[in-house]
Amino acid sequence: MTMEPMRAPGGAEVRPLQVGMVLYPGFTLLDLVGPQAVLGLHGQTHLLWKTRDPVVSDSGPAMLPTTTFAACPEDLDILFVPGGMGTADALEDTEILQFLRDHAPRARYVTSVCTGSLILGAAGLLRGYRATTHWACHALLSAFGAERVEARVVTDRNRVSGGGVTAGIDFGLTLLAQLRGEQVAKLTQLMVEYDPEPPFDAGTPRTADPALVAQVRAHLDADVQRMLRVATVTPGHAASP
């Protein structure tokens, strides 16, 4: 998954970014594909899993890893974790958590979208950091020692986290501006024609009808409660690099 990186303003060549994106069964496609559509224009994407076997997303389609945890490049510009309905299982997957602990100290940025931040938290990588996640899971961040923030994108030192699902493009552009400058980020936003005009004003609990909010909470409650139990039993005590 290598693309010719876009040039900086003025035509100067820049080193391609090395972007490591963790896969796991039940990840959400858009959590990963949104940021990749932005960041992938500027470097090489490494889709990471334990094996090279296809990894099935929570909506059905599978994604093919490009390399394994064991063969992951040593020094990544971006280490990224998506969220998904499989987050609860990932929180208890010691192989995923150890991979993140091993590679986070060498990555320029340690990042997530949606409930991917909870996986970073379970690995001990958000203790003492401000972070965000899907609105239905904000309370869980505190269990991992993070300072929860209700925002579309949160940056704290080299930790960058995005809110739920569609925040991935905002996340990608914010991170790209830090890595390549605002002008490159604006150019990329135009390239992917990111100019959202949602058909309904129901994208957050602040604007959605309370009955809709209650319905979504009920739909997600079993997974949220399971993640809470995991966070309570095995909090991320490891020190953040």
Secondary structure, 3 states (H helix, E strand, C coil): CECCCCCCCCCCCCCCEEEEEECCCCECHHHHHHHHHHHHHHEEEEEEECCCCCEECCCCCEECCCEECCCCCCCCCEEEECCECCHHHHHCCHHHHHHHHHHHHHCCEEEEECCHHHHHHHCCCCCCCEECCCHHHHHHHHHCCCEECCCCEEEECCEEEECCCCHHHHHHHHHHHHHHCHHHHHHHHHHCCCCCCCCCCCCCCCCCCHHHHHHHHHHHHHHHHHHHHHHHHCCCCCCCC
